Amino acid sequence: MSTYPTQNKYGKRYLGNTQKKEVHDLRNETANCQIGEIIAASHAVGFVPDTHEEAKRCGYDNCHYCIGGSTR
């Protein structure tokens, strides 16, 4: 399981919010995702590899808005 802190979303598809343990799909980002706020608050992580499966292995739940199927 591998995550790393990030201060931007460029070049990534999946971005995790460490505060909510939620993963976002940046190809389907909505205003409700509040990606800018997550990054500004230093709660953003990337995944290695940059896949939804890796985010799930790291314990992140889906964002309701950009991925759907949240279990919370």
N, CA, C and O atoms as a Tripos MOL2 file, in Angstrom:
@<TRIPOS>MOLECULE
protein
  288   287    72     0     0
PROTEIN
NO_CHARGES

@<TRIPOS>ATOM
      1 N           0.8480   -1.1800    0.0000 N.3       1 MET1
      2 CA          0.0000    0.0000    0.0000 C.3       1 MET1
      3 C           0.8860    1.2330    0.0000 C.2       1 MET1
      4 O           1.7860    1.3770    0.8270 O.2       1 MET1
      5 N           0.6100    2.1150   -0.9450 N.am      2 SER2
      6 CA          1.5040    3.2540   -1.0650 C.3       2 SER2
      7 C           0.7430    4.5380   -1.3680 C.2       2 SER2
      8 O          -0.0160    4.6170   -2.3340 O.2       2 SER2
      9 N           0.9610    5.5350   -0.5270 N.am      3 THR3
     10 CA          0.4190    6.8720   -0.7520 C.3       3 THR3
     11 C           1.5530    7.8640   -0.5940 C.2       3 THR3
     12 O           2.5750    7.5550    0.0180 O.2       3 THR3
     13 N           1.3770    9.0560   -1.1430 N.am      4 TYR4
     14 CA          2.3660   10.1010   -0.9600 C.3       4 TYR4
     15 C           1.6470   11.4430   -0.9080 C.2       4 TYR4
     16 O           0.6570   11.6260   -1.6160 O.2       4 TYR4
     17 N           2.1150   12.3890   -0.0900 N.am      5 PRO5
     18 CA          1.4950   13.7090   -0.0140 C.3       5 PRO5
     19 C           1.6530   14.4330   -1.3520 C.2       5 PRO5
     20 O           2.6650   14.2750   -2.0350 O.2       5 PRO5
     21 N           0.6690   15.2080   -1.7100 N.am      6 THR6
     22 CA          0.7450   15.9750   -2.9530 C.3       6 THR6
     23 C           0.1350   17.3480   -2.7530 C.2       6 THR6
     24 O          -0.7840   17.5200   -1.9510 O.2       6 THR6
     25 N           0.6450   18.3140   -3.4790 N.am      7 GLN7
     26 CA          0.1240   19.6730   -3.4220 C.3       7 GLN7
     27 C          -0.5340   20.0840   -4.7290 C.2       7 GLN7
     28 O          -0.8570   21.2570   -4.9220 O.2       7 GLN7
     29 N          -0.7360   19.1150   -5.6410 N.am      8 ASN8
     30 CA         -1.4440   19.4300   -6.8760 C.3       8 ASN8
     31 C          -2.1440   18.1790   -7.3950 C.2       8 ASN8
     32 O          -1.9240   17.0750   -6.8980 O.2       8 ASN8
     33 N          -2.9690   18.3680   -8.3780 N.am      9 LYS9
     34 CA         -3.7430   17.2610   -8.9330 C.3       9 LYS9
     35 C          -3.3060   16.9060  -10.3470 C.2       9 LYS9
     36 O          -3.8670   15.9970  -10.9580 O.2       9 LYS9
     37 N          -2.3260   17.6030  -10.8640 N.am     10 TYR10
     38 CA         -1.9420   17.4390  -12.2570 C.3      10 TYR10
     39 C          -1.1440   16.1600  -12.4720 C.2      10 TYR10
     40 O          -0.2410   15.8430  -11.6980 O.2      10 TYR10
     41 N          -1.4810   15.4370  -13.5170 N.am     11 GLY11
     42 CA         -0.8110   14.1930  -13.8340 C.3      11 GLY11
     43 C          -1.3320   13.0070  -13.0410 C.2      11 GLY11
     44 O          -0.7800   11.9100  -13.1330 O.2      11 GLY11
     45 N          -2.3760   13.2110  -12.2710 N.am     12 LYS12
     46 CA         -2.9470   12.1480  -11.4610 C.3      12 LYS12
     47 C          -4.3910   11.9000  -11.8840 C.2      12 LYS12
     48 O          -5.0560   12.7990  -12.3980 O.2      12 LYS12
     49 N          -4.8660   10.6960  -11.6690 N.am     13 ARG13
     50 CA         -6.2850   10.4320  -11.8760 C.3      13 ARG13
     51 C          -7.0000   10.3490  -10.5340 C.2      13 ARG13
     52 O          -8.1140   10.8540  -10.3990 O.2      13 ARG13
     53 N          -6.3800    9.7240   -9.5430 N.am     14 TYR14
     54 CA         -7.0330    9.5320   -8.2470 C.3      14 TYR14
     55 C          -6.3210   10.3380   -7.1670 C.2      14 TYR14
     56 O          -5.0930   10.3510   -7.0890 O.2      14 TYR14
     57 N          -7.1060   11.0010   -6.3470 N.am     15 LEU15
     58 CA         -6.5810   11.8290   -5.2740 C.3      15 LEU15
     59 C          -7.3320   11.4780   -3.9940 C.2      15 LEU15
     60 O          -8.5630   11.4590   -3.9760 O.2      15 LEU15
     61 N          -6.5940   11.2020   -2.9350 N.am     16 GLY16
     62 CA         -7.2060   10.8500   -1.6620 C.3      16 GLY16
     63 C          -7.2660   12.0220   -0.7090 C.2      16 GLY16
     64 O          -6.3930   12.8900   -0.7140 O.2      16 GLY16
     65 N          -8.3050   12.0370    0.1080 N.am     17 ASN17
     66 CA         -8.4700   13.0180    1.1760 C.3      17 ASN17
     67 C          -8.1690   12.2870    2.4770 C.2      17 ASN17
     68 O          -8.9540   11.4460    2.9150 O.2      17 ASN17
     69 N          -7.0280   12.6060    3.0970 N.am     18 THR18
     70 CA         -6.6170   11.9010    4.3100 C.3      18 THR18
     71 C          -7.5400   12.1800    5.4940 C.2      18 THR18
     72 O          -7.6400   11.3580    6.4050 O.2      18 THR18
     73 N          -8.2050   13.3170    5.4920 N.am     19 GLN19
     74 CA         -9.0970   13.6500    6.6040 C.3      19 GLN19
     75 C         -10.3480   12.7830    6.5860 C.2      19 GLN19
     76 O         -10.8000   12.3200    7.6330 O.2      19 GLN19
     77 N         -10.9070   12.5620    5.4030 N.am     20 LYS20
     78 CA        -12.1500   11.7740    5.2890 C.3      20 LYS20
     79 C         -11.9080   10.3540    4.8010 C.2      20 LYS20
     80 O         -12.8460    9.5610    4.7260 O.2      20 LYS20
     81 N         -10.6390   10.0130    4.4630 N.am     21 LYS21
     82 CA        -10.3060    8.6970    3.8950 C.3      21 LYS21
     83 C         -11.2150    8.4080    2.6910 C.2      21 LYS21
     84 O         -11.8320    7.3480    2.5890 O.2      21 LYS21
     85 N         -11.2700    9.3880    1.7900 N.am     22 GLU22
     86 CA        -12.1300    9.3380    0.6180 C.3      22 GLU22
     87 C         -11.2590    9.5130   -0.6270 C.2      22 GLU22
     88 O         -10.3350   10.3260   -0.6210 O.2      22 GLU22
     89 N         -11.5450    8.7540   -1.6990 N.am     23 VAL23
     90 CA        -10.8050    8.8700   -2.9520 C.3      23 VAL23
     91 C         -11.6770    9.5590   -3.9970 C.2      23 VAL23
     92 O         -12.8790    9.3080   -4.0900 O.2      23 VAL23
     93 N         -11.0470   10.4320   -4.7810 N.am     24 HIS24
     94 CA        -11.7270   11.1790   -5.8360 C.3      24 HIS24
     95 C         -11.1650   10.7920   -7.1950 C.2      24 HIS24
     96 O          -9.9620   10.5720   -7.3320 O.2      24 HIS24
     97 N         -12.0290   10.7080   -8.2000 N.am     25 ASP25
     98 CA        -11.6270   10.4770   -9.5800 C.3      25 ASP25
     99 C         -11.5690   11.8360  -10.2640 C.2      25 ASP25
    100 O         -12.6070   12.4370  -10.5410 O.2      25 ASP25
    101 N         -10.3670   12.3220  -10.5350 N.am     26 LEU26
    102 CA        -10.2020   13.6740  -11.0770 C.3      26 LEU26
    103 C         -10.7110   13.8100  -12.5050 C.2      26 LEU26
    104 O         -10.8820   14.9310  -12.9850 O.2      26 LEU26
    105 N         -10.9570   12.7070  -13.1920 N.am     27 ARG27
    106 CA        -11.5570   12.7790  -14.5310 C.3      27 ARG27
    107 C         -13.0590   13.0480  -14.4650 C.2      27 ARG27
    108 O         -13.6770   13.4130  -15.4650 O.2      27 ARG27
    109 N         -13.6360   12.8670  -13.2870 N.am     28 ASN28
    110 CA        -15.0700   13.0990  -13.0830 C.3      28 ASN28
    111 C         -15.3200   14.1050  -11.9650 C.2      28 ASN28
    112 O         -16.4120   14.1380  -11.3980 O.2      28 ASN28
    113 N         -14.3370   14.9100  -11.6470 N.am     29 GLU29
    114 CA        -14.4130   15.8680  -10.5400 C.3      29 GLU29
    115 C         -15.6190   16.7940  -10.6860 C.2      29 GLU29
    116 O         -15.9310   17.2580  -11.7830 O.2      29 GLU29
    117 N         -16.2930   17.0570   -9.5600 N.am     30 THR30
    118 CA        -17.3900   18.0130   -9.5110 C.3      30 THR30
    119 C         -17.0420   19.1000   -8.4990 C.2      30 THR30
    120 O         -16.1060   18.9460   -7.7150 O.2      30 THR30
    121 N         -17.7870   20.1850   -8.5160 N.am     31 ALA31
    122 CA        -17.5680   21.2600   -7.5380 C.3      31 ALA31
    123 C         -17.7660   20.7400   -6.1160 C.2      31 ALA31
    124 O         -17.1280   21.2290   -5.1850 O.2      31 ALA31
    125 N         -18.6430   19.7560   -5.9420 N.am     32 ASN32
    126 CA        -18.9000   19.1870   -4.6120 C.3      32 ASN32
    127 C         -17.6970   18.4470   -4.0420 C.2      32 ASN32
    128 O         -17.6170   18.2540   -2.8290 O.2      32 ASN32
    129 N         -16.7600   18.0280   -4.8910 N.am     33 CYS33
    130 CA        -15.5740   17.3110   -4.4190 C.3      33 CYS33
    131 C         -14.6470   18.2170   -3.6070 C.2      33 CYS33
    132 O         -13.9480   17.7410   -2.7120 O.2      33 CYS33
    133 N         -14.6360   19.4960   -3.9050 N.am     34 GLN34
    134 CA        -13.8270   20.4830   -3.1860 C.3      34 GLN34
    135 C         -12.3400   20.1310   -3.1870 C.2      34 GLN34
    136 O         -11.6720   20.2120   -2.1550 O.2      34 GLN34
    137 N         -11.8300   19.7400   -4.3570 N.am     35 ILE35
    138 CA        -10.4300   19.3310   -4.4870 C.3      35 ILE35
    139 C          -9.4800   20.4570   -4.0820 C.2      35 ILE35
    140 O          -8.4820   20.2080   -3.4040 O.2      35 ILE35
    141 N          -9.7750   21.6810   -4.4860 N.am     36 GLY36
    142 CA         -8.9190   22.8110   -4.1120 C.3      36 GLY36
    143 C          -8.7770   22.9610   -2.6140 C.2      36 GLY36
    144 O          -7.6870   23.2420   -2.1150 O.2      36 GLY36
    145 N          -9.8660   22.7760   -1.8960 N.am     37 GLU37
    146 CA         -9.8420   22.8840   -0.4340 C.3      37 GLU37
    147 C          -9.0490   21.7410    0.1920 C.2      37 GLU37
    148 O          -8.3260   21.9440    1.1680 O.2      37 GLU37
    149 N          -9.1820   20.5490   -0.3650 N.am     38 ILE38
    150 CA         -8.4420   19.3830    0.1500 C.3      38 ILE38
    151 C          -6.9390   19.6300    0.0080 C.2      38 ILE38
    152 O          -6.1730   19.3810    0.9380 O.2      38 ILE38
    153 N          -6.5270   20.1190   -1.1590 N.am     39 ILE39
    154 CA         -5.1150   20.3910   -1.4020 C.3      39 ILE39
    155 C          -4.6220   21.5200   -0.5000 C.2      39 ILE39
    156 O          -3.5550   21.4070    0.1040 O.2      39 ILE39
    157 N          -5.3910   22.6100   -0.4030 N.am     40 ALA40
    158 CA         -4.9910   23.7640    0.4190 C.3      40 ALA40
    159 C          -4.8210   23.3870    1.8890 C.2      40 ALA40
    160 O          -3.9660   23.9430    2.5780 O.2      40 ALA40
    161 N          -5.6250   22.4530    2.3660 N.am     41 ALA41
    162 CA         -5.5580   22.0280    3.7630 C.3      41 ALA41
    163 C          -4.4960   20.9420    4.0020 C.2      41 ALA41
    164 O          -4.3600   20.4360    5.1160 O.2      41 ALA41
    165 N          -3.7450   20.5910    2.9470 N.am     42 SER42
    166 CA         -2.7070   19.5370    3.0270 C.3      42 SER42
    167 C          -3.2720   18.1790    3.4100 C.2      42 SER42
    168 O          -2.6300   17.4080    4.1240 O.2      42 SER42
    169 N          -4.4850   17.8880    2.9290 N.am     43 HIS43
    170 CA         -5.1050   16.5930    3.1650 C.3      43 HIS43
    171 C          -5.0530   15.7100    1.9230 C.2      43 HIS43
    172 O          -5.6800   14.6500    1.9010 O.2      43 HIS43
    173 N          -4.3190   16.1220    0.8840 N.am     44 ALA44
    174 CA         -4.3000   15.3960   -0.3820 C.3      44 ALA44
    175 C          -3.1540   14.3990   -0.4470 C.2      44 ALA44
    176 O          -2.0230   14.7070   -0.0690 O.2      44 ALA44
    177 N          -3.4650   13.1900   -0.9350 N.am     45 VAL45
    178 CA         -2.4470   12.1860   -1.2150 C.3      45 VAL45
    179 C          -2.7020   11.5920   -2.5950 C.2      45 VAL45
    180 O          -3.8300   11.5470   -3.0860 O.2      45 VAL45
    181 N          -1.6110   11.1400   -3.1960 N.am     46 GLY46
    182 CA         -1.6960   10.3800   -4.4320 C.3      46 GLY46
    183 C          -1.4310    8.9210   -4.1100 C.2      46 GLY46
    184 O          -1.0520    8.5920   -2.9860 O.2      46 GLY46
    185 N          -1.6240    8.0500   -5.0760 N.am     47 PHE47
    186 CA         -1.4650    6.6110   -4.8940 C.3      47 PHE47
    187 C          -0.4500    6.0590   -5.8880 C.2      47 PHE47
    188 O          -0.3490    6.5410   -7.0170 O.2      47 PHE47
    189 N           0.3040    5.0410   -5.4590 N.am     48 VAL48
    190 CA          1.2520    4.3630   -6.3300 C.3      48 VAL48
    191 C           0.9320    2.8820   -6.2890 C.2      48 VAL48
    192 O           1.1290    2.2380   -5.2590 O.2      48 VAL48
    193 N           0.4360    2.3220   -7.4010 N.am     49 PRO49
    194 CA          0.1500    2.9940   -8.6640 C.3      49 PRO49
    195 C          -1.1090    3.8540   -8.5560 C.2      49 PRO49
    196 O          -1.8970    3.7050   -7.6220 O.2      49 PRO49
    197 N          -1.2850    4.7480   -9.5180 N.am     50 ASP50
    198 CA         -2.4060    5.6990   -9.5340 C.3      50 ASP50
    199 C          -3.6630    4.9960  -10.0510 C.2      50 ASP50
    200 O          -4.1170    5.2390  -11.1690 O.2      50 ASP50
    201 N          -4.2160    4.1120   -9.1980 N.am     51 THR51
    202 CA         -5.3980    3.3380   -9.5860 C.3      51 THR51
    203 C          -6.4430    3.3790   -8.4750 C.2      51 THR51
    204 O          -6.1340    3.6080   -7.3060 O.2      51 THR51
    205 N          -7.6790    3.1500   -8.8780 N.am     52 HIS52
    206 CA         -8.7800    3.0620   -7.9150 C.3      52 HIS52
    207 C          -8.5580    1.8650   -6.9930 C.2      52 HIS52
    208 O          -8.8360    1.9380   -5.7960 O.2      52 HIS52
    209 N          -8.0640    0.7760   -7.5460 N.am     53 GLU53
    210 CA         -7.8130   -0.4280   -6.7540 C.3      53 GLU53
    211 C          -6.8020   -0.1510   -5.6370 C.2      53 GLU53
    212 O          -6.9770   -0.6230   -4.5130 O.2      53 GLU53
    213 N          -5.7390    0.6160   -5.9430 N.am     54 GLU54
    214 CA         -4.7430    0.9380   -4.9160 C.3      54 GLU54
    215 C          -5.3550    1.8190   -3.8330 C.2      54 GLU54
    216 O          -5.0770    1.6270   -2.6490 O.2      54 GLU54
    217 N          -6.1780    2.7750   -4.2220 N.am     55 ALA55
    218 CA         -6.8470    3.6240   -3.2350 C.3      55 ALA55
    219 C          -7.7120    2.7720   -2.2990 C.2      55 ALA55
    220 O          -7.7280    2.9960   -1.0880 O.2      55 ALA55
    221 N          -8.4200    1.8080   -2.8580 N.am     56 LYS56
    222 CA         -9.2600    0.9310   -2.0300 C.3      56 LYS56
    223 C          -8.3900    0.0790   -1.1010 C.2      56 LYS56
    224 O          -8.7270   -0.1050    0.0690 O.2      56 LYS56
    225 N          -7.2600   -0.4470   -1.6270 N.am     57 ARG57
    226 CA         -6.3390   -1.2320   -0.7910 C.3      57 ARG57
    227 C          -5.7930   -0.4000    0.3640 C.2      57 ARG57
    228 O          -5.5150   -0.9290    1.4400 O.2      57 ARG57
    229 N          -5.6420    0.9010    0.1380 N.am     58 CYS58
    230 CA         -5.1390    1.7960    1.1870 C.3      58 CYS58
    231 C          -6.2380    2.2200    2.1620 C.2      58 CYS58
    232 O          -5.9810    3.0000    3.0790 O.2      58 CYS58
    233 N          -7.4540    1.7170    1.9740 N.am     59 GLY59
    234 CA         -8.5380    1.9780    2.9160 C.3      59 GLY59
    235 C          -9.4040    3.1790    2.6090 C.2      59 GLY59
    236 O         -10.1290    3.6510    3.4850 O.2      59 GLY59
    237 N          -9.3490    3.6940    1.3760 N.am     60 TYR60
    238 CA        -10.1280    4.8690    1.0010 C.3      60 TYR60
    239 C         -11.4800    4.4720    0.4240 C.2      60 TYR60
    240 O         -11.5710    3.5570   -0.3950 O.2      60 TYR60
    241 N         -12.5230    5.1600    0.8540 N.am     61 ASP61
    242 CA        -13.8810    4.9590    0.3600 C.3      61 ASP61
    243 C         -14.1090    5.8690   -0.8520 C.2      61 ASP61
    244 O         -13.4180    6.8760   -1.0070 O.2      61 ASP61
    245 N         -15.0590    5.5250   -1.6960 N.am     62 ASN62
    246 CA        -15.3830    6.3330   -2.8790 C.3      62 ASN62
    247 C         -16.0470    7.6500   -2.5020 C.2      62 ASN62
    248 O         -16.8440    7.7130   -1.5660 O.2      62 ASN62
    249 N         -15.7050    8.7080   -3.2500 N.am     63 CYS63
    250 CA        -16.4340    9.9660   -3.1430 C.3      63 CYS63
    251 C         -17.8210    9.7580   -3.7410 C.2      63 CYS63
    252 O         -17.9620    9.1790   -4.8190 O.2      63 CYS63
    253 N         -18.8100   10.2190   -3.0560 N.am     64 HIS64
    254 CA        -20.2000   10.0910   -3.5140 C.3      64 HIS64
    255 C         -20.4200   10.8040   -4.8460 C.2      64 HIS64
    256 O         -21.2050   10.3350   -5.6700 O.2      64 HIS64
    257 N         -19.7450   11.9190   -5.0690 N.am     65 TYR65
    258 CA        -20.0180   12.7650   -6.2290 C.3      65 TYR65
    259 C         -19.2860   12.3480   -7.5010 C.2      65 TYR65
    260 O         -19.8900   12.3430   -8.5740 O.2      65 TYR65
    261 N         -18.0140   12.0020   -7.4140 N.am     66 CYS66
    262 CA        -17.2630   11.7360   -8.6500 C.3      66 CYS66
    263 C         -17.1080   10.2590   -8.9720 C.2      66 CYS66
    264 O         -16.8170    9.9120  -10.1160 O.2      66 CYS66
    265 N         -17.2960    9.3720   -7.9820 N.am     67 ILE67
    266 CA        -17.1940    7.9330   -8.2330 C.3      67 ILE67
    267 C         -18.5150    7.2430   -7.9280 C.2      67 ILE67
    268 O         -18.9580    6.3830   -8.6890 O.2      67 ILE67
    269 N         -19.1410    7.6110   -6.8300 N.am     68 GLY68
    270 CA        -20.3890    6.9610   -6.4150 C.3      68 GLY68
    271 C         -20.1030    5.6700   -5.6670 C.2      68 GLY68
    272 O         -18.9570    5.2260   -5.5930 O.2      68 GLY68
    273 N         -21.1310    5.0810   -5.1230 N.am     69 GLY69
    274 CA        -20.9930    3.8190   -4.4180 C.3      69 GLY69
    275 C         -20.2950    3.9190   -3.0780 C.2      69 GLY69
    276 O         -19.7100    2.9430   -2.6090 O.2      69 GLY69
    277 N         -20.3500    5.0930   -2.4530 N.am     70 SER70
    278 CA        -19.7390    5.2720   -1.1390 C.3      70 SER70
    279 C         -20.4070    4.3220   -0.1520 C.2      70 SER70
    280 O         -21.6190    4.1100   -0.1930 O.2      70 SER70
    281 N         -19.5940    3.7540    0.7360 N.am     71 THR71
    282 CA        -20.1390    2.8380    1.7400 C.3      71 THR71
    283 C         -20.4520    3.5420    3.0490 C.2      71 THR71
    284 O         -20.8070    2.8900    4.0310 O.2      71 THR71
    285 N         -20.3240    4.8730    3.0790 N.am     72 ARG72
    286 CA        -20.6320    5.6270    4.3050 C.3      72 ARG72
    287 C         -22.0090    6.2170    4.2420 C.2      72 ARG72
    288 O         -22.4390    6.8830    5.1840 O.2      72 ARG72
@<TRIPOS>BOND
     1     1     2 1
     2     2     3 1
     3     3     4 2
     4     3     5 am
     5     5     6 1
     6     6     7 1
     7     7     8 2
     8     7     9 am
     9     9    10 1
    10    10    11 1
    11    11    12 2
    12    11    13 am
    13    13    14 1
    14    14    15 1
    15    15    16 2
    16    15    17 am
    17    17    18 1
    18    18    19 1
    19    19    20 2
    20    19    21 am
    21    21    22 1
    22    22    23 1
    23    23    24 2
    24    23    25 am
    25    25    26 1
    26    26    27 1
    27    27    28 2
    28    27    29 am
    29    29    30 1
    30    30    31 1
    31    31    32 2
    32    31    33 am
    33    33    34 1
    34    34    35 1
    35    35    36 2
    36    35    37 am
    37    37    38 1
    38    38    39 1
    39    39    40 2
    40    39    41 am
    41    41    42 1
    42    42    43 1
    43    43    44 2
    44    43    45 am
    45    45    46 1
    46    46    47 1
    47    47    48 2
    48    47    49 am
    49    49    50 1
    50    50    51 1
    51    51    52 2
    52    51    53 am
    53    53    54 1
    54    54    55 1
    55    55    56 2
    56    55    57 am
    57    57    58 1
    58    58    59 1
    59    59    60 2
    60    59    61 am
    61    61    62 1
    62    62    63 1
    63    63    64 2
    64    63    65 am
    65    65    66 1
    66    66    67 1
    67    67    68 2
    68    67    69 am
    69    69    70 1
    70    70    71 1
    71    71    72 2
    72    71    73 am
    73    73    74 1
    74    74    75 1
    75    75    76 2
    76    75    77 am
    77    77    78 1
    78    78    79 1
    79    79    80 2
    80    79    81 am
    81    81    82 1
    82    82    83 1
    83    83    84 2
    84    83    85 am
    85    85    86 1
    86    86    87 1
    87    87    88 2
    88    87    89 am
    89    89    90 1
    90    90    91 1
    91    91    92 2
    92    91    93 am
    93    93    94 1
    94    94    95 1
    95    95    96 2
    96    95    97 am
    97    97    98 1
    98    98    99 1
    99    99   100 2
   100    99   101 am
   101   101   102 1
   102   102   103 1
   103   103   104 2
   104   103   105 am
   105   105   106 1
   106   106   107 1
   107   107   108 2
   108   107   109 am
   109   109   110 1
   110   110   111 1
   111   111   112 2
   112   111   113 am
   113   113   114 1
   114   114   115 1
   115   115   116 2
   116   115   117 am
   117   117   118 1
   118   118   119 1
   119   119   120 2
   120   119   121 am
   121   121   122 1
   122   122   123 1
   123   123   124 2
   124   123   125 am
   125   125   126 1
   126   126   127 1
   127   127   128 2
   128   127   129 am
   129   129   130 1
   130   130   131 1
   131   131   132 2
   132   131   133 am
   133   133   134 1
   134   134   135 1
   135   135   136 2
   136   135   137 am
   137   137   138 1
   138   138   139 1
   139   139   140 2
   140   139   141 am
   141   141   142 1
   142   142   143 1
   143   143   144 2
   144   143   145 am
   145   145   146 1
   146   146   147 1
   147   147   148 2
   148   147   149 am
   149   149   150 1
   150   150   151 1
   151   151   152 2
   152   151   153 am
   153   153   154 1
   154   154   155 1
   155   155   156 2
   156   155   157 am
   157   157   158 1
   158   158   159 1
   159   159   160 2
   160   159   161 am
   161   161   162 1
   162   162   163 1
   163   163   164 2
   164   163   165 am
   165   165   166 1
   166   166   167 1
   167   167   168 2
   168   167   169 am
   169   169   170 1
   170   170   171 1
   171   171   172 2
   172   171   173 am
   173   173   174 1
   174   174   175 1
   175   175   176 2
   176   175   177 am
   177   177   178 1
   178   178   179 1
   179   179   180 2
   180   179   181 am
   181   181   182 1
   182   182   183 1
   183   183   184 2
   184   183   185 am
   185   185   186 1
   186   186   187 1
   187   187   188 2
   188   187   189 am
   189   189   190 1
   190   190   191 1
   191   191   192 2
   192   191   193 am
   193   193   194 1
   194   194   195 1
   195   195   196 2
   196   195   197 am
   197   197   198 1
   198   198   199 1
   199   199   200 2
   200   199   201 am
   201   201   202 1
   202   202   203 1
   203   203   204 2
   204   203   205 am
   205   205   206 1
   206   206   207 1
   207   207   208 2
   208   207   209 am
   209   209   210 1
   210   210   211 1
   211   211   212 2
   212   211   213 am
   213   213   214 1
   214   214   215 1
   215   215   216 2
   216   215   217 am
   217   217   218 1
   218   218   219 1
   219   219   220 2
   220   219   221 am
   221   221   222 1
   222   222   223 1
   223   223   224 2
   224   223   225 am
   225   225   226 1
   226   226   227 1
   227   227   228 2
   228   227   229 am
   229   229   230 1
   230   230   231 1
   231   231   232 2
   232   231   233 am
   233   233   234 1
   234   234   235 1
   235   235   236 2
   236   235   237 am
   237   237   238 1
   238   238   239 1
   239   239   240 2
   240   239   241 am
   241   241   242 1
   242   242   243 1
   243   243   244 2
   244   243   245 am
   245   245   246 1
   246   246   247 1
   247   247   248 2
   248   247   249 am
   249   249   250 1
   250   250   251 1
   251   251   252 2
   252   251   253 am
   253   253   254 1
   254   254   255 1
   255   255   256 2
   256   255   257 am
   257   257   258 1
   258   258   259 1
   259   259   260 2
   260   259   261 am
   261   261   262 1
   262   262   263 1
   263   263   264 2
   264   263   265 am
   265   265   266 1
   266   266   267 1
   267   267   268 2
   268   267   269 am
   269   269   270 1
   270   270   271 1
   271   271   272 2
   272   271   273 am
   273   273   274 1
   274   274   275 1
   275   275   276 2
   276   275   277 am
   277   277   278 1
   278   278   279 1
   279   279   280 2
   280   279   281 am
   281   281   282 1
   282   282   283 1
   283   283   284 2
   284   283   285 am
   285   285   286 1
   286   286   287 1
   287   287   288 2
@<TRIPOS>SUBSTRUCTURE
     1 MET1         2 RESIDUE 1 A MET
     2 SER2         6 RESIDUE 1 A SER
     3 THR3        10 RESIDUE 1 A THR
     4 TYR4        14 RESIDUE 1 A TYR
     5 PRO5        18 RESIDUE 1 A PRO
     6 THR6        22 RESIDUE 1 A THR
     7 GLN7        26 RESIDUE 1 A GLN
     8 ASN8        30 RESIDUE 1 A ASN
     9 LYS9        34 RESIDUE 1 A LYS
    10 TYR10       38 RESIDUE 1 A TYR
    11 GLY11       42 RESIDUE 1 A GLY
    12 LYS12       46 RESIDUE 1 A LYS
    13 ARG13       50 RESIDUE 1 A ARG
    14 TYR14       54 RESIDUE 1 A TYR
    15 LEU15       58 RESIDUE 1 A LEU
    16 GLY16       62 RESIDUE 1 A GLY
    17 ASN17       66 RESIDUE 1 A ASN
    18 THR18       70 RESIDUE 1 A THR
    19 GLN19       74 RESIDUE 1 A GLN
    20 LYS20       78 RESIDUE 1 A LYS
    21 LYS21       82 RESIDUE 1 A LYS
    22 GLU22       86 RESIDUE 1 A GLU
    23 VAL23       90 RESIDUE 1 A VAL
    24 HIS24       94 RESIDUE 1 A HIS
    25 ASP25       98 RESIDUE 1 A ASP
    26 LEU26      102 RESIDUE 1 A LEU
    27 ARG27      106 RESIDUE 1 A ARG
    28 ASN28      110 RESIDUE 1 A ASN
    29 GLU29      114 RESIDUE 1 A GLU
    30 THR30      118 RESIDUE 1 A THR
    31 ALA31      122 RESIDUE 1 A ALA
    32 ASN32      126 RESIDUE 1 A ASN
    33 CYS33      130 RESIDUE 1 A CYS
    34 GLN34      134 RESIDUE 1 A GLN
    35 ILE35      138 RESIDUE 1 A ILE
    36 GLY36      142 RESIDUE 1 A GLY
    37 GLU37      146 RESIDUE 1 A GLU
    38 ILE38      150 RESIDUE 1 A ILE
    39 ILE39      154 RESIDUE 1 A ILE
    40 ALA40      158 RESIDUE 1 A ALA
    41 ALA41      162 RESIDUE 1 A ALA
    42 SER42      166 RESIDUE 1 A SER
    43 HIS43      170 RESIDUE 1 A HIS
    44 ALA44      174 RESIDUE 1 A ALA
    45 VAL45      178 RESIDUE 1 A VAL
    46 GLY46      182 RESIDUE 1 A GLY
    47 PHE47      186 RESIDUE 1 A PHE
    48 VAL48      190 RESIDUE 1 A VAL
    49 PRO49      194 RESIDUE 1 A PRO
    50 ASP50      198 RESIDUE 1 A ASP
    51 THR51      202 RESIDUE 1 A THR
    52 HIS52      206 RESIDUE 1 A HIS
    53 GLU53      210 RESIDUE 1 A GLU
    54 GLU54      214 RESIDUE 1 A GLU
    55 ALA55      218 RESIDUE 1 A ALA
    56 LYS56      222 RESIDUE 1 A LYS
    57 ARG57      226 RESIDUE 1 A ARG
    58 CYS58      230 RESIDUE 1 A CYS
    59 GLY59      234 RESIDUE 1 A GLY
    60 TYR60      238 RESIDUE 1 A TYR
    61 ASP61      242 RESIDUE 1 A ASP
    62 ASN62      246 RESIDUE 1 A ASN
    63 CYS63      250 RESIDUE 1 A CYS
    64 HIS64      254 RESIDUE 1 A HIS
    65 TYR65      258 RESIDUE 1 A TYR
    66 CYS66      262 RESIDUE 1 A CYS
    67 ILE67      266 RESIDUE 1 A ILE
    68 GLY68      270 RESIDUE 1 A GLY
    69 GLY69      274 RESIDUE 1 A GLY
    70 SER70      278 RESIDUE 1 A SER
    71 THR71      282 RESIDUE 1 A THR
    72 ARG72      286 RESIDUE 1 A ARG
